[in-house]
Amino acid sequence: MLNDLIEKRKKVLAESEQHKDRRNELNALASKNARERNTLNAQTREFVEEAQQHKEQRDKINEEVQALKDQRNEHNDKANALFEEIESFKREHGNLQNRGVKELQKQIEHLEFKQQTEVYSTDKERELIEKIKQLKAAAKDQEAELEQNKEMRTKLADAREFRRLASEIHKEVTEKAEAAQQHHDLMVESYRKADKSREEADQSHQQFVEAQEAADEEHKQFIACQKELRDYDKVISGLRKKTKKTKVTKEQKAVRKEAERVFQQFRDGEKITTDDLLLLQRAKLI
């Protein structure tokens, strides 16, 4: 029975060690997942901060763009008002067959914009350039005619200046709008990265929870094995003590029996040895 208990204890001990090793492995895995989760969460915060910075820059530039647009529109409105007065002057003087300076300027701006933004064949681009050249010549002729009148000359100069200012501001508007769009694109990209790292952080957290729960279960099994080992140790220790006590009792009985035999020889007058005397003393017969 004792040997059976010892064998069973060995099996429980081996199982206990397996649970302990597995628990330690899972705890290490949980710690690794926690570190990865924390790193990803930190990255997420950085990406969100970057996105906020780009958003602030975009909004700031858009405010500047709106202010510039207001200035540009104000200059254009003043220029248009002057061109309207010039057109009225031309109509009053019977020059109706020609397109007005304002209309010519609009047509020139439209064609120049197409030339800058669209792709043409060599022949088509040459044709477009020639058309712009003709319109500019027509506008120049009409402006030259108008400049003969002092009042119209002054209004035409003012209108040109307002148009020039509006054009310069428009260039700045375009540049700033492009910068705002760049910050917007960077903001969107930063938010996309933040969403991706947040998703990965959630996955790492889930893996951390699963590993930690598995480690806790292994620890429970380890504790249960430890309790079972203590129970085995108590039973085995008790059996060993009982076996040892039984063995001692048998030895004591054997010594007593041998001592009684020697003592009887002594009483009968037979000679006994020194060892016999020691035996008698051990058995407390003398």
C-alpha positions in Angstrom: 0.0 0.0 0.0 2.8 2.4 0.9 4.5 1.7 -2.4 1.3 2.4 -4.3 0.8 5.7 -2.5 4.4 6.7 -3.3 3.9 5.9 -7.0 0.6 7.9 -7.1 2.4 10.8 -5.4 5.1 10.8 -8.1 2.4 11.1 -10.8 0.7 14.0 -8.9 4.1 15.7 -8.5 4.8 15.3 -12.3 1.3 16.7 -13.0 2.0 19.6 -10.6 5.2 20.5 -12.4 3.5 20.4 -15.7 0.8 22.9 -14.5 3.5 25.1 -13.0 5.5 25.2 -16.2 2.4 25.8 -18.3 1.3 28.6 -15.9 4.7 30.3 -16.2 4.6 30.0 -20.0 1.2 31.5 -20.1 2.1 34.3 -17.7 5.1 35.1 -19.9 2.8 35.2 -23.0 0.3 37.4 -21.2 3.1 39.8 -20.2 4.3 39.9 -23.8 0.8 40.6 -25.1 0.4 43.3 -22.5 3.6 45.0 -23.6 2.5 44.9 -27.2 -0.9 46.3 -26.3 0.6 49.1 -24.3 3.0 49.9 -27.2 0.2 49.9 -29.7 -2.0 52.1 -27.4 0.9 54.6 -27.2 1.2 54.6 -31.0 -2.5 55.1 -31.3 -2.3 58.2 -29.0 0.6 59.5 -31.1 -1.3 59.1 -34.3 -4.4 60.8 -32.8 -2.2 63.7 -31.6 -0.7 63.9 -35.1 -4.1 63.9 -36.7 -5.3 66.7 -34.3 -2.2 68.8 -35.1 -2.9 68.4 -38.9 -6.6 69.2 -38.3 -5.7 72.4 -36.4 -3.3 73.4 -39.2 -5.9 72.6 -41.8 -8.6 74.6 -40.0 -6.2 77.5 -39.4 -5.2 77.6 -43.1 -8.8 77.3 -44.2 -9.6 80.4 -42.1 -6.8 82.2 -43.8 -8.1 81.0 -47.2 -11.6 82.3 -46.4 -10.2 85.7 -45.3 -8.1 85.8 -48.6 -11.2 84.8 -50.6 -13.1 87.7 -49.0 -10.3 90.1 -50.0 -10.1 88.6 -53.5 -13.9 88.9 -54.0 -13.9 92.4 -52.7 -11.2 93.4 -55.3 -13.1 91.5 -58.0 -16.3 93.3 -57.1 -14.6 96.7 -57.3 -13.0 95.7 -60.6 -16.4 94.4 -61.9 -18.1 97.6 -60.8 -15.6 99.7 -62.7 -15.8 97.5 -65.8 -19.6 97.9 -65.7 -19.1 101.6 -65.7 -16.7 101.3 -68.6 -19.2 99.1 -70.5 -21.9 101.6 -69.9 -19.7 104.3 -71.3 -19.0 102.2 -74.4 -22.7 101.5 -75.0 -23.5 105.2 -74.7 -20.9 105.9 -77.3 -22.3 103.4 -79.8 -19.5 100.8 -79.6 -21.9 97.9 -79.3 -20.5 95.6 -81.9 -17.4 94.8 -79.9 -17.3 92.7 -76.8 -16.7 94.6 -73.6 -13.3 94.7 -71.8 -14.8 92.8 -68.9 -16.1 90.0 -71.1 -12.8 89.8 -73.0 -10.8 89.6 -69.7 -13.1 86.8 -68.5 -12.6 84.9 -71.7 -8.8 85.4 -71.5 -8.7 84.2 -67.9 -10.8 81.2 -68.8 -8.6 80.1 -71.7 -5.4 80.7 -69.8 -6.7 78.5 -67.0 -7.6 75.7 -69.5 -4.1 76.0 -71.0 -2.5 75.6 -67.5 -4.7 72.7 -66.3 -5.5 70.7 -69.4 -3.4 68.6 -71.8 -3.6 69.5 -75.5 -1.9 68.3 -78.7 0.7 70.7 -80.2 -1.7 71.9 -82.8 -4.6 72.5 -80.3 -2.3 74.3 -77.9 -1.0 76.5 -80.7 -4.6 77.3 -81.7 -5.4 78.1 -78.0 -2.4 80.4 -77.7 -3.4 82.2 -80.9 -6.9 82.6 -79.6 -5.6 84.1 -76.3 -3.3 86.4 -78.3 -6.3 87.7 -80.4 -8.4 88.3 -77.4 -5.6 90.2 -75.6 -5.1 92.3 -78.8 -8.8 93.1 -78.9 -8.8 94.0 -75.2 -5.8 96.1 -75.7 -7.4 98.0 -78.6 -10.5 98.6 -76.7 -8.5 99.7 -73.6 -6.5 102.0 -75.9 -9.7 103.6 -77.2 -11.0 104.0 -73.7 -7.7 105.5 -72.4 -8.3 108.4 -74.7 -11.0 109.5 -72.2 -9.3 110.7 -69.0 -12.1 109.5 -66.7 -12.3 106.1 -68.4 -8.5 105.9 -68.4 -8.5 106.3 -64.6 -11.3 103.8 -64.1 -9.6 101.3 -66.4 -6.3 101.7 -64.5 -8.1 101.2 -61.2 -10.0 98.2 -62.6 -6.8 96.6 -63.8 -5.1 97.2 -60.4 -8.1 95.6 -58.6 -8.0 92.7 -61.0 -4.2 92.3 -60.5 -4.6 92.3 -56.7 -7.4 89.8 -57.0 -5.2 87.6 -59.2 -2.3 87.7 -56.8 -4.6 86.9 -53.8 -6.1 84.1 -55.9 -2.6 82.5 -56.3 -2.1 82.7 -52.6 -5.6 81.2 -52.1 -4.6 78.3 -54.4 -1.3 77.7 -52.6 -2.9 77.8 -49.1 -5.8 75.6 -50.3 -3.3 73.0 -51.5 -1.5 73.2 -48.1 -4.8 72.8 -46.3 -5.6 69.8 -48.5 -2.2 68.3 -47.6 -2.9 68.7 -43.9 -6.3 67.2 -44.4 -4.8 64.2 -46.2 -2.2 63.7 -43.5 -5.0 64.0 -40.9 -7.0 61.3 -42.6 -3.9 59.1 -42.9 -3.0 59.6 -39.2 -6.6 58.6 -38.2 -6.4 55.6 -40.4 -3.1 54.6 -38.7 -4.7 55.2 -35.3 -7.7 53.0 -36.2 -5.3 50.2 -37.4 -3.1 50.4 -34.3 -6.1 50.6 -32.0 -7.5 47.4 -33.7 -4.2 45.7 -33.2 -4.1 46.8 -29.6 -7.6 45.4 -29.0 -6.4 42.1 -30.5 -3.3 42.1 -28.2 -5.5 42.9 -25.2 -7.8 40.0 -26.1 -4.8 37.7 -26.4 -3.6 39.0 -23.0 -6.9 38.2 -21.4 -7.1 34.7 -22.8 -3.5 33.9 -21.8 -4.1 35.4 -18.3 -7.3 33.4 -17.8 -5.5 30.2 -19.0 -2.6 30.9 -16.7 -5.0 31.4 -13.8 -6.6 28.0 -14.6 -3.2 26.3 -14.7 -2.4 27.9 -11.3 -5.6 26.6 -9.8 -4.7 23.1 -11.0 -1.2 23.6 -9.6 -2.6 24.6 -6.2 -4.9 21.6 -6.3 -2.0 19.3 -7.0 0.0 20.8 -4.2 -2.9 20.2 -1.8 -3.1 16.6 -3.0 0.7 16.2 -2.5 0.4 17.4 1.1 -2.4 14.9 1.7 -0.2 12.1 0.3 2.7 13.2 2.4 0.6 13.0 5.6 -0.7 9.5 4.8 2.7 8.3 3.6 4.4 9.8 6.7 1.9 8.1 9.0 2.3 4.8 7.3 6.1 5.0 7.6 5.9 5.8 11.3 3.6 3.0 11.8 5.8 0.6 9.9 8.9 1.8 11.8 7.1 1.4 15.2 6.0 -2.2 14.2 9.6 -3.1 13.3 11.0 -1.7 16.5 8.4 -3.6 18.6 9.3 -6.9 16.8 13.0 -6.3 17.5 12.3 -5.5 21.1 10.3 -8.7 21.5 13.2 -10.7 19.9 15.7 -9.1 22.2 13.5 -9.8 25.2 13.1 -13.4 24.3 16.8 -13.9 23.8 17.6 -12.1 27.1 15.1 -14.4 29.0 16.9 -17.4 27.5 20.3 -16.1 28.7 18.9 -15.1 32.1 17.6 -18.7 32.5 21.0 -20.0 31.7 22.5 -17.6 34.3 20.0 -18.9 36.9 20.9 -22.4 36.0 24.5 -21.6 36.9 25.8 -21.7 33.4 28.6 -19.3 32.4 27.6 -16.2 30.4 29.7 -13.9 28.3 30.1 -10.2 28.4 27.8 -9.8 25.5 25.2 -11.8 27.4 25.5 -9.4 30.3 25.0 -6.5 28.0 22.0 -8.2 26.6 20.5 -8.7 30.0 21.1 -5.1 30.9 19.5 -4.0 27.6 16.4 -6.1 28.5 16.5 -4.7 32.0 16.7 -8.2 33.6 19.7 -7.2 35.7 
